[in-house]
């Protein structure tokens, strides 16, 4: 399951690069913001998909592997969203819609809360971790769709 999620994340990252290269347009602040978000979420989903597998290979307990992975995912989401909050404040008023900002913040908060729930209820930690990765992928897909629409259907 984790390897499949990693493959999807890699595909999203690759397609976003192709779209960016093919567009041939100058990106505004909002397009750069979306591109950074989508590549960051996709790359994070890829890396965090591989993390439990890498830790398993060091002959540590399964519980420790999931707990460490969930802790690192929580820290990433909190740090990334704090950084994103300051980056989005630099955008001009209408460049990024309020619902898009809300969607990203809420999605990231859900990922963090899921990981904390998994850490407190160890019997479901693998399910909450995988769900968190799926949400990261959905956030990347959302950013990709908005990015493509804004790049190719620009309202100047």
PAVOKOL-391519 format. One record per residue (C-alpha): x, y, z. Coordinates in steps of 0.02 Angstrom, whole numbers, padded with zeros to 5 digits, always signed. Example, Ala and Ser with C-alpha at 12.3 -4.5 7.8 and 13.67 -1.06 7.14 Angstrom:
% residues 2
+00615-00225+00390+00684-00053+00357
//
This chain:
% residues 156
+00000+00000+00000+00137+00123+00048+00234+00091-00112+00077+00123-00216+00051+00288-00127+00231+00334-00162+00207+00298-00348+00053+00409-00356+00147+00549-00269+00293+00536-00389+00173+00544-00537+00092+00702-00469+00262+00784-00448+00313+00736-00625+00152+00797-00705+00165+00963-00614+00339+00990-00684+00279+00950-00859+00132+01069-00843+00246+01206-00778+00368+01182-00921+00235+01171-01057+00137+01323-00998+00270+01446-01056+00190+01584-00953+00263+01692-00817+00197+01636-00649+00125+01756-00524+00140+01739-00337-00012+01627-00323+00051+01506-00456+00220+01492-00370+00130+01465-00203+00022+01326-00278+00171+01244-00364+00273+01245-00204+00126+01173-00107+00088+01037-00231+00268+00980-00252+00297+00990-00064+00143+00886-00023+00183+00759-00160+00366+00743-00112+00320+00731+00072+00192+00594+00033+00327+00500-00062+00457+00515+00075+00334+00474+00214+00273+00323+00115+00450+00254+00115+00491+00302+00295+00404+00158+00389+00477+00034+00264+00652+00103+00291+00634+00096+00479+00565-00083+00471+00726-00135+00384+00828-00091+00540+00744-00230+00641+00654-00114+00760+00481-00153+00824+00333-00118+00713+00255-00007+00846+00412+00100+00858+00422+00116+00669+00243+00177+00652+00260+00293+00803+00419+00372+00738+00346+00393+00564+00185+00470+00632+00284+00589+00744+00391+00649+00600+00238+00670+00487+00154+00774+00622+00307+00884+00641+00320+00907+00452+00139+00959+00433+00148+01082+00578+00310+01162+00517+00256+01165+00335+00089+01244+00373+00167+01374+00488+00285+01418+00346+00140+01416+00223+00040+01533+00333+00176+01664+00319+00199+01633+00132+00013+01654+00097+00009+01819+00192+00133+01889+00064+00010+01858-00079-00098+02000-00136-00281+01993-00086-00363+01901-00231-00217+01791-00284-00265+01640-00181-00447+01613-00138-00500+01602+00042-00576+01429+00018-00412+01364-00053-00319+01429+00099-00450+01354+00213-00440+01187+00122-00251+01178+00142-00249+01227+00325-00393+01111+00368-00319+00965+00271-00151+00987+00356-00234+01002+00527-00330+00840+00495-00167+00751+00452-00086+00812+00613-00237+00765+00720-00246+00592+00640-00063+00562+00682-00090+00617+00862-00240+00501+00876-00135+00359+00806+00002+00396+00931-00121+00388+01076-00211+00232+01011-00069+00120+00948-00186-00014+00881-00243+00102+00740-00082+00197+00707-00048+00115+00539-00223+00159+00478-00209+00340+00535-00036+00355+00458-00092+00289+00288-00245+00401+00295-00132+00549+00329-00027+00506+00176-00187+00493+00072-00240+00666+00131-00069+00737+00082-00094+00662-00091-00269+00736-00102-00200+00906-00053-00069+00890-00190-00201+00839-00318-00310+00986-00267-00163+01105-00290-00122+01022-00457-00299+01046-00524-00306+01228-00469-00129+01256-00535-00174+01186-00708-00336+01286-00716-00249+01447-00666-00102+01421-00784-00204+01380-00938-00361+01482-00903-00283+01640-00837-00396+01786-00794-00288+01939-00823
//
